Amino acid sequence: MIDTLTSTPFFGLGLTLLCWFLAVKLQKRTGLLVCNPVLVAAMLVIAVMVVFRIPLENYNAGGDIIKMLLAPATAVLALNVYQQRAVLKRYFWPVVLGCLVGSLASILGVQLMCRMFQTESSLLNSLLPKSVTTAIAVSISESNGGLPGLTAAAVCVTGIEGAMLAFFAKIFHVTDPVAEGVAIGACSHAVGTSKALEIGPLQGAMSSIALCICGIITSLIAGFFAV
């Protein structure tokens, strides 16, 4: 009976939407960064599937439809860069160079750690794009032979950590809002951007721009570091 109900596309879609709804409610009620809706929703979906022993193939019948929407979601990021074009034009080279350094630091850090612990190539390829937004990271991971699920989890953890450590800017006396916003967006993408918006409007705008530019840069260079 359960297999019959879960083998339709409506199951994967319905379960995902329900878990997302509950995750958003939890985040709004608690206000905790660790209750990121993407992370909480994923954990809820996994819990339901484990408890009821639902095969992954059954979930993917509907889940693949949501996955298909990642491509247009990636393209929509270009609109954000366009809307912030005046700010980007004013700080073009500092922003681009900062995003390039941030992207390289993230990729080289992953490669160094994976080589130190002698991990499999699939793990390395999955973690390389961890510092860009999920829509872009999953596409990069798939094209390089990584595991999309692991990539999505790594992106969530990286974003939450980056947002929680945003206070380091004050510790190191980073007072320039442009530098602060670019640093947050370059390492913790959308989750960090939401934190940057709380700090200030300019920080939020620069973080949003950095999110998009780092996605473009990582897409171009990640393949050179993949195994």
Backbone torsions as a table, in degrees:
resi	resn	phi	psi	omega
1	MET	NA	-47.9	-179.7
2	ILE	-62.8	-41.3	-179.4
3	ASP	-62.9	-36.8	179.1
4	THR	-66.3	-41.9	-178.6
5	LEU	-70.5	-34.3	-174.4
6	THR	-90.2	-6.9	-176.9
7	SER	-85.6	-4.3	178.7
8	THR	-90.4	153.0	178.8
9	PRO	-59.3	-25.9	-178.1
10	PHE	-65.4	-26.5	-179.9
11	PHE	-67.0	-51.9	-179.7
12	GLY	-60.4	-42.6	179.1
13	LEU	-66.0	-48.4	-177.7
14	GLY	-63.6	-43.8	-180.0
15	LEU	-63.4	-42.2	180.0
16	THR	-64.0	-46.0	-179.3
17	LEU	-64.6	-40.4	178.8
18	LEU	-64.9	-46.3	179.7
19	CYS	-64.9	-36.9	177.6
20	TRP	-65.6	-42.5	178.8
21	PHE	-59.7	-46.7	179.6
22	LEU	-65.2	-38.0	-178.9
23	ALA	-66.8	-40.9	178.3
24	VAL	-64.7	-41.9	178.1
25	LYS	-60.7	-42.4	-179.6
26	LEU	-64.3	-42.2	-179.2
27	GLN	-65.8	-41.1	179.7
28	LYS	-67.2	-36.5	-177.7
29	ARG	-73.5	-41.3	-176.5
30	THR	-88.4	-34.7	-177.0
31	GLY	72.1	11.3	-177.6
32	LEU	-87.0	135.4	179.2
33	LEU	-65.5	-31.3	-179.0
34	VAL	-66.6	-18.6	177.2
35	CYS	-90.7	43.4	178.3
36	ASN	-59.3	129.6	-175.6
37	PRO	-55.9	-38.3	180.0
38	VAL	-63.7	-45.6	-179.0
39	LEU	-67.4	-46.5	-178.3
40	VAL	-65.2	-43.8	179.8
41	ALA	-61.3	-41.5	179.1
42	ALA	-63.3	-41.6	179.8
43	MET	-65.9	-37.9	178.4
44	LEU	-65.9	-42.4	178.2
45	VAL	-61.1	-45.5	179.8
46	ILE	-62.1	-42.2	-179.3
47	ALA	-61.2	-44.5	179.9
48	VAL	-62.4	-43.1	-177.9
49	MET	-68.1	-36.2	179.6
50	VAL	-71.9	-45.4	-177.6
51	VAL	-62.7	-43.6	-177.2
52	PHE	-95.6	3.9	177.0
53	ARG	53.3	52.2	-179.2
54	ILE	-91.2	126.7	179.6
55	PRO	-63.1	146.9	180.0
56	LEU	-61.8	-34.2	179.9
57	GLU	-60.5	-35.5	178.7
58	ASN	-65.8	-43.2	179.0
59	TYR	-65.7	-40.3	-176.6
60	ASN	-65.0	-19.9	177.6
61	ALA	-57.6	-34.6	175.9
62	GLY	-105.3	-31.8	-178.8
63	GLY	-63.6	-31.8	179.7
64	ASP	-65.3	-25.2	177.5
65	ILE	-67.4	-41.4	177.3
66	ILE	-66.7	-40.7	179.0
67	LYS	-59.6	-35.8	-179.5
68	MET	-62.6	-26.7	-177.3
69	LEU	-77.6	-8.1	179.8
70	LEU	-63.8	-34.9	-178.9
71	ALA	-62.5	-52.2	176.6
72	PRO	-65.4	-29.8	177.6
73	ALA	-64.4	-35.6	177.5
74	THR	-66.1	-43.0	-178.7
75	ALA	-64.0	-32.5	-178.9
76	VAL	-64.5	-24.3	179.6
77	LEU	-60.0	-26.1	178.3
78	ALA	-61.5	-30.8	179.1
79	LEU	-62.9	-36.5	-179.5
80	ASN	-66.0	-41.6	177.4
81	VAL	-62.9	-40.8	179.8
82	TYR	-63.5	-42.2	-178.8
83	GLN	-66.0	-28.0	-179.3
84	GLN	-102.9	21.8	-173.6
85	ARG	-61.8	-32.5	179.9
86	ALA	-66.3	-43.0	178.5
87	VAL	-67.7	-41.1	179.9
88	LEU	-64.5	-39.2	179.3
89	LYS	-63.9	-36.4	-178.1
90	ARG	-70.9	-36.6	-176.3
91	TYR	-118.0	34.7	-169.5
92	PHE	-55.1	-59.8	-173.8
93	TRP	-67.0	-43.3	175.9
94	PRO	-58.3	-39.4	-179.2
95	VAL	-68.7	-48.3	-178.1
96	VAL	-62.9	-45.3	-179.9
97	LEU	-66.2	-39.1	177.9
98	GLY	-63.8	-41.5	178.4
99	CYS	-67.4	-37.2	178.7
100	LEU	-64.2	-46.4	178.7
101	VAL	-63.7	-43.1	179.5
102	GLY	-62.4	-42.5	179.5
103	SER	-65.5	-43.3	179.0
104	LEU	-65.0	-40.7	179.6
105	ALA	-62.3	-41.1	179.4
106	SER	-65.6	-47.6	-177.9
107	ILE	-66.1	-45.0	-179.3
108	LEU	-66.7	-34.5	177.7
109	GLY	-63.8	-43.4	178.0
110	VAL	-64.2	-45.1	-178.5
111	GLN	-63.3	-40.8	179.5
112	LEU	-63.5	-47.0	-178.9
113	MET	-65.2	-40.6	-179.9
114	CYS	-66.9	-36.0	177.8
115	ARG	-71.9	-35.9	178.0
116	MET	-62.2	-41.5	-177.8
117	PHE	-95.3	5.2	175.2
118	GLN	51.4	52.1	-179.5
119	THR	-80.5	167.5	178.0
120	GLU	-70.3	155.6	-178.5
121	SER	-62.5	-32.7	-179.8
122	SER	-64.1	-35.2	178.1
123	LEU	-69.0	-43.7	177.9
124	LEU	-59.5	-48.0	-178.1
125	ASN	-66.3	-26.4	178.6
126	SER	-75.7	-32.8	-174.3
127	LEU	-92.6	-16.0	-177.5
128	LEU	-54.0	-44.0	-177.7
129	PRO	-93.4	27.6	-174.1
130	LYS	-63.1	-21.6	-174.5
131	SER	-98.5	15.1	173.9
132	VAL	-118.5	165.8	-174.9
133	THR	-62.5	152.8	-170.6
134	THR	-54.0	-44.2	-176.7
135	ALA	-56.5	-41.4	180.0
136	ILE	-80.2	-41.7	-175.9
137	ALA	-60.1	-43.8	-179.0
138	VAL	-63.8	-40.4	179.0
139	SER	-64.4	-42.6	178.4
140	ILE	-63.7	-43.9	-179.2
141	SER	-60.8	-46.9	-179.0
142	GLU	-62.8	-41.8	-177.5
143	SER	-67.6	-23.7	-179.3
144	ASN	-101.6	7.0	178.1
145	GLY	85.8	20.5	178.3
146	GLY	-86.5	-178.0	-179.9
147	LEU	-104.7	110.7	-175.7
148	PRO	-56.0	-39.2	-180.0
149	GLY	-63.4	-42.6	178.7
150	LEU	-67.0	-38.0	177.9
151	THR	-62.5	-45.4	-180.0
152	ALA	-60.7	-41.3	178.7
153	ALA	-65.3	-41.7	179.6
154	ALA	-64.3	-38.0	178.2
155	VAL	-63.0	-43.7	179.8
156	CYS	-61.8	-48.0	-178.3
157	VAL	-63.5	-43.1	180.0
158	THR	-62.7	-43.7	180.0
159	GLY	-63.0	-43.7	-179.9
160	ILE	-65.4	-43.5	178.5
161	GLU	-62.2	-44.3	-179.4
162	GLY	-62.7	-41.2	179.3
163	ALA	-66.9	-38.4	-179.6
164	MET	-70.3	-28.8	-177.8
165	LEU	-96.4	11.7	179.8
166	ALA	-61.4	-23.4	-179.8
167	PHE	-67.4	-12.1	177.7
168	PHE	-60.4	-25.6	178.3
169	ALA	-59.5	-39.6	178.7
170	LYS	-71.6	-37.6	-179.3
171	ILE	-62.5	-39.3	-179.4
172	PHE	-94.3	13.7	174.2
173	HIS	58.2	41.4	173.9
174	VAL	-86.3	102.8	-174.6
175	THR	-103.2	-15.8	179.5
176	ASP	-72.2	120.0	-177.6
177	PRO	-63.2	-30.2	178.9
178	VAL	-67.1	-48.3	179.5
179	ALA	-63.2	-40.4	-179.2
180	GLU	-64.7	-44.5	-179.4
181	GLY	-66.4	-43.3	179.3
182	VAL	-63.7	-41.8	-179.8
183	ALA	-61.7	-43.3	-179.0
184	ILE	-68.0	-46.9	-178.2
185	GLY	-67.5	-32.6	-177.6
186	ALA	-70.1	-28.5	-175.6
187	CYS	-108.6	-19.0	-174.6
188	SER	-135.8	21.3	170.1
189	HIS	36.9	-130.0	-170.4
190	ALA	-66.7	-39.8	179.6
191	VAL	-64.3	-42.3	177.4
192	GLY	-65.7	-36.4	179.4
193	THR	-62.1	-39.3	177.2
194	SER	-62.3	-35.3	176.6
195	LYS	-71.6	-39.6	179.3
196	ALA	-62.5	-35.8	177.7
197	LEU	-64.1	-31.4	176.7
198	GLU	-69.5	-32.1	-179.4
199	ILE	-72.6	-42.3	-179.7
200	GLY	179.0	156.2	-177.7
201	PRO	-64.6	-39.2	179.3
202	LEU	-69.5	-40.3	176.4
203	GLN	-60.2	-41.3	179.1
204	GLY	-64.5	-41.9	179.6
205	ALA	-64.7	-43.7	-179.8
206	MET	-69.1	-36.0	177.1
207	SER	-65.1	-39.4	179.2
208	SER	-64.5	-41.4	177.6
209	ILE	-65.5	-43.9	-179.6
210	ALA	-61.8	-37.8	177.6
211	LEU	-56.2	-46.9	-177.7
212	CYS	-71.2	-45.0	-177.5
213	ILE	-66.6	-40.3	177.9
214	CYS	-63.9	-34.1	176.1
215	GLY	-62.9	-42.2	178.9
216	ILE	-66.4	-46.9	-178.4
217	ILE	-63.2	-45.8	-179.7
218	THR	-62.9	-37.9	178.0
219	SER	-61.3	-34.4	-176.8
220	LEU	-80.1	-34.0	-172.2
221	ILE	-106.5	-16.0	-175.3
222	ALA	-61.4	-35.1	-178.7
223	GLY	-62.0	-27.0	-180.0
224	PHE	-73.2	-19.7	-177.8
225	PHE	-104.8	-8.3	179.7
226	ALA	-71.4	155.8	-178.9
227	VAL	-111.1	NA	NA
